[in-house]
Each structure stands twice: as structure tokens, then as C-alpha cells.
Amino acid sequence: MTSAPMVTVSTSVSTHEDAHKCIQAVQRIFPDFQPEGEFSIEKFPIQRNSVQITQEGVAPDLFLELLSEQRILDTALDAMSLNLNYGTRGHDSEFITSFLISRQAALMQKVAFVLESERTVGGVIEVTMHSEDLPSWLQESTWHPGRREIPRSVGDDVSMRPDGTVTEWFDKKGRATIQTDD
């Protein structure tokens, strides 16, 4: 298997939010997320500004396990590769991608992808990944037996569109719109 990418996880804690609950939500998906700094329980009125909490080098193991348990591996492949680029943000010889997941869903140890154009209740967790072979890693990490019949790859013809709409596999009369090798 391809080596795991460098994973950076961050979330923004607004003035009206409890930092401990926000951190707990991230840890339900990425258990080794241990941000530096102390966060005290504050009483109204809150005196601090919004705070961005970030950690680099987070393991994606539980995240990937949850994707499999929830049976959303194809959606995950599409959502995680929507913003896939080569050589950006100072990583000249690497692929990099970033995506958002719902912090509210994370509290229940569920993964719900959020499009950048969407507003979501409860905040988001931003996940950034980079490595030289990131597209291969994404495909391998989201592989499932159904791909024997309908192979998938990053950016293929059946990928989710950038606005989140699905690519239909069947027309209105029930005929397959994708072709397999049969």
C-alpha cells in the first residue's frame, strides 16, 4: 500500500463555542488530535476572539475506518479529491488536497463531508493532506469490493461534481449510463 500522507487537521472555535467540545468533536474522528495551548471554560461575556486550532501529523486511521463502516467510500474518494492539486501551498513536488467535514456529525463519530459553498450548523473540521502519491493513496484507502465491477479513480467520469451533485449512473428509463467491460 502507498504510504500515508501528511495530515493536518484544524478547526475554528468561535467566541460562542466551547473549545473543549470542539476539540472533543475532532478527537472522535482523529483521536490523536492534541492541540497545544490551554483552553479555559469562560463565562459570558467571552473576551477572546475566534481561535484556529491546528495540528499537523494526525493519523487518518480511525477516519478511514469510519468511512468504511458508514459505507461512504465512493463519496469519500470524490469529496477528498475535489480540491486535489499538484505543487501548491509550498509543496512543489507533492499533491495536496483539503476538504471539510461536519464537526456536529463528528461528535456522534460520523463523517459528513461539507462543501465549501455550504454553511453548516456546528462548525467544520478542515483536513489537509499532502504527499507525492496522494491520488494513489486516496484510491487505495477508499477501495471496496464493488470496485471490481465498477472501477473508480480520482476524477473519473462518475465522480461527484464540484457543486456536490451526483453523476447519474442510470438514465430516466433505467439504462446504465456508464459502461463496464461486460
Backbone hydrogen bonds in HBPLUS format (Angstrom, degrees):
<---DONOR---> <-ACCEPTOR-->    atom                        ^
c    i                          cat <-CA-CA->   ^        H-A-AA   ^      H-
h    n   atom  resd res      DA  || num        DHA   H-A  angle D-A-AA Bond
n    s   type  num  typ     dist DA aas  dist angle  dist       angle   num
A0006-MET N   A0130-HIS O   3.03 MM 124  5.42 161.7  2.06 155.9 150.0     1
A0130-HIS N   A0006-MET O   3.06 MM 124  5.42 145.1  2.19 140.7 151.2     2
A0057-GLY N   A0007-VAL O   2.80 MM  50  5.24 124.0  2.12 133.9 151.1     3
A0058-VAL N   A0007-VAL O   3.00 MM  51  5.34 157.1  2.05 148.3 146.9     4
A0008-THR N   A0128-THR O   2.81 MM 120  5.10 164.7  1.83 153.9 158.8     5
A0128-THR N   A0008-THR O   2.85 MM 120  5.10 163.7  1.88 153.6 158.5     6
A0009-VAL N   A0055-GLN O   2.95 MM  46  5.54 160.3  1.99 160.8 160.4     7
A0055-GLN N   A0009-VAL O   2.91 MM  46  5.54 149.6  2.01 155.0 165.0     8
A0010-SER N   A0126-GLU O   2.94 MM 116  5.26 154.1  2.01 150.5 157.2     9
A0126-GLU N   A0010-SER O   2.81 MM 116  5.26 159.3  1.85 157.8 161.9    10
A0011-THR N   A0053-ILE O   2.93 MM  42  5.44 147.0  2.04 147.0 157.8    11
A0053-ILE N   A0011-THR O   2.83 MM  42  5.44 177.1  1.83 164.4 164.0    12
A0013-VAL N   A0051-VAL O   2.69 MM  38  5.13 172.0  1.70 158.8 159.8    13
A0051-VAL N   A0013-VAL O   2.89 MM  38  5.13 157.6  1.94 138.6 144.3    14
A0017-GLU N   A0014-SER O   3.08 MM   3  5.36 164.7  2.11 113.1 117.7    15
A0021-LYS N   A0018-ASP O   3.13 MM   3  5.46 121.4  2.49 105.2 118.5    16
A0022-CYS N   A0018-ASP O   3.11 MM   4  6.44 156.0  2.17 153.4 160.7    17
A0023-ILE N   A0019-ALA O   2.93 MM   4  6.15 159.9  1.97 152.2 157.2    18
A0024-GLN N   A0020-HIS O   2.89 MM   4  6.04 155.9  1.95 142.4 149.9    19
A0025-ALA N   A0021-LYS O   2.96 MM   4  6.16 152.0  2.04 143.4 150.0    20
A0026-VAL N   A0022-CYS O   3.21 MM   4  6.54 158.4  2.26 145.7 150.3    21
A0027-GLN N   A0023-ILE O   2.93 MM   4  6.19 159.3  1.97 152.6 158.9    22
A0028-ARG N   A0024-GLN O   3.07 MM   4  6.30 128.7  2.34 143.2 155.4    23
A0028-ARG N   A0025-ALA O   3.27 MM   3  5.31 141.0  2.43  97.0 107.5    24
A0029-ILE N   A0026-VAL O   3.08 MM   3  5.62 154.4  2.15 113.4 120.8    25
A0030-PHE N   A0026-VAL O   2.77 MM   4  5.87 166.1  1.79 156.2 160.6    26
A0033-PHE N   A0030-PHE O   3.01 MM   3  5.71 156.7  2.07 131.2 132.1    27
A0064-LEU N   A0060-PRO O   2.96 MM   4  6.17 162.2  1.99 162.1 166.4    28
A0065-GLU N   A0061-ASP O   2.99 MM   4  6.26 154.8  2.05 148.5 156.3    29
A0066-LEU N   A0062-LEU O   2.85 MM   4  6.08 156.9  1.90 156.4 161.7    30
A0067-LEU N   A0063-PHE O   3.06 MM   4  6.38 150.4  2.15 145.8 153.8    31
A0068-SER N   A0064-LEU O   3.16 MM   4  6.44 155.0  2.23 145.9 151.6    32
A0069-GLU N   A0065-GLU O   2.93 MM   4  6.23 163.5  1.96 151.2 156.0    33
A0070-GLN N   A0066-LEU O   2.88 MM   4  5.97 157.6  1.93 149.6 155.0    34
A0072-ILE N   A0067-LEU O   3.09 MM   5  5.49 171.1  2.09 158.7 160.8    35
A0071-ARG N   A0068-SER O   3.02 MM   3  4.93 148.7  2.12  99.2 109.0    36
A0076-ALA N   A0072-ILE O   2.82 MM   4  5.99 154.1  1.88 148.7 157.2    37
A0077-LEU N   A0073-LEU O   2.93 MM   4  6.13 157.1  1.98 144.7 150.0    38
A0078-ASP N   A0074-ASP O   3.08 MM   4  6.36 165.2  2.10 150.3 153.5    39
A0079-ALA N   A0075-THR O   2.79 MM   4  5.98 172.5  1.80 159.5 161.8    40
A0080-MET N   A0076-ALA O   2.81 MM   4  5.74 164.5  1.83 151.9 156.5    41
A0081-SER N   A0077-LEU O   3.17 MM   4  6.11 132.7  2.40 135.1 145.8    42
A0081-SER N   A0078-ASP O   3.27 MM   3  5.31 134.5  2.49  95.2 107.3    43
A0084-LEU N   A0081-SER O   3.20 MM   3  4.91 163.5  2.22 109.9 108.4    44
A0085-ASN N   A0096-ILE O   2.88 MM  11  5.46 160.9  1.92 157.5 163.8    45
A0096-ILE N   A0085-ASN O   2.80 MM  11  5.46 156.9  1.85 155.4 161.1    46
A0087-GLY N   A0094-GLU O   2.72 MM   7  5.37 176.9  1.72 166.0 166.0    47
A0091-HIS N   A0088-THR O   3.12 MM   3  5.54 162.9  2.15 116.1 121.5    48
A0094-GLU N   A0091-HIS O   3.19 MM   3  5.43 159.0  2.23 123.8 121.2    49
A0095-PHE N   A0131-SER O   2.84 MM  36  5.55 161.2  1.87 144.1 143.4    50
A0131-SER N   A0095-PHE O   3.07 MM  36  5.55 146.7  2.18 144.9 155.2    51
A0097-THR N   A0129-MET O   2.91 MM  32  5.42 155.0  1.97 155.5 161.8    52
A0129-MET N   A0097-THR O   2.88 MM  32  5.42 161.3  1.91 152.9 158.4    53
A0099-PHE N   A0127-VAL O   2.94 MM  28  5.48 148.6  2.04 149.1 159.3    54
A0127-VAL N   A0099-PHE O   2.89 MM  28  5.48 172.3  1.90 168.9 171.4    55
A0114-VAL N   A0100-LEU O   2.95 MM  14  5.21 163.8  1.97 128.4 129.5    56
A0101-ILE N   A0125-ILE O   2.94 MM  24  5.25 151.8  2.02 144.5 153.7    57
A0125-ILE N   A0101-ILE O   2.80 MM  24  5.25 156.5  1.85 155.1 162.2    58
A0102-SER N   A0112-ALA O   2.82 MM  10  5.46 155.6  1.88 155.6 163.7    59
A0106-ALA N   A0102-SER O   3.08 MM   4  6.20 148.9  2.19 133.6 142.8    60
A0103-ARG N   A0123-GLY O   3.06 MM  20  5.48 170.5  2.07 133.8 132.8    61
A0107-LEU N   A0103-ARG O   3.14 MM   4  6.44 139.7  2.31 141.8 149.9    62
A0108-MET N   A0105-ALA O   2.94 MM   3  5.42 140.0  2.10 110.3 121.2    63
A0110-LYS N   A0105-ALA O   3.07 MM   5  5.15 158.3  2.12 129.8 132.1    64
A0109-GLN N   A0106-ALA O   2.78 MM   3  4.61 157.9  1.82 111.1 113.5    65
A0118-GLU N   A0115-LEU O   2.97 MM   3  5.31 160.0  2.01 112.9 119.5    66
A0137-TRP N   A0133-ASP O   3.05 MM   4  6.35 159.4  2.10 153.2 159.8    67
A0138-LEU N   A0134-LEU O   2.88 MM   4  6.08 163.1  1.90 163.4 166.5    68
A0139-GLN N   A0135-PRO O   3.11 MM   4  6.33 161.2  2.15 147.7 152.2    69
A0140-GLU N   A0136-SER O   2.90 MM   4  6.11 163.9  1.93 153.8 158.3    70
A0141-SER N   A0137-TRP O   2.81 MM   4  5.84 160.5  1.85 151.9 157.7    71
A0142-THR N   A0138-LEU O   3.18 MM   4  6.19 133.7  2.40 138.3 147.9    72
A0143-TRP N   A0140-GLU O   3.35 MM   3  5.18 166.8  2.36 101.3 104.3    73
A0147-ARG N   A0144-HIS O   2.99 MM   3  5.88 166.4  2.01 130.0 134.3    74
A0148-ARG N   A0145-PRO O   3.03 MM   3  5.76 168.5  2.04 120.8 124.3    75
A0149-GLU N   A0146-GLY O   3.23 MM   3  5.73 136.9  2.43 107.6 116.1    76
A0150-ILE N   A0146-GLY O   3.11 MM   4  6.37 169.8  2.12 150.0 153.3    77
A0156-ASP N   A0153-SER O   3.19 MM   3  5.50 147.7  2.30 140.5 132.2    78
A0159-SER N   A0156-ASP O   3.21 MM   3  5.52 162.5  2.24 117.6 117.7    79
A0161-ARG N   A0165-THR O   2.90 MM   4  5.38 167.2  1.92 171.9 169.9    80
A0164-GLY N   A0161-ARG O   2.79 MM   3  5.28 160.3  1.83 123.9 127.9    81
A0177-THR N   A0169-TRP O   2.66 MM   8  5.08 168.1  1.68 130.5 131.8    82
A0171-ASP N   A0175-ARG O   2.82 MM   4  5.43 154.3  1.89 149.9 155.7    83
A0174-GLY N   A0171-ASP O   2.97 MM   3  5.30 163.7  2.00 117.2 119.7    84
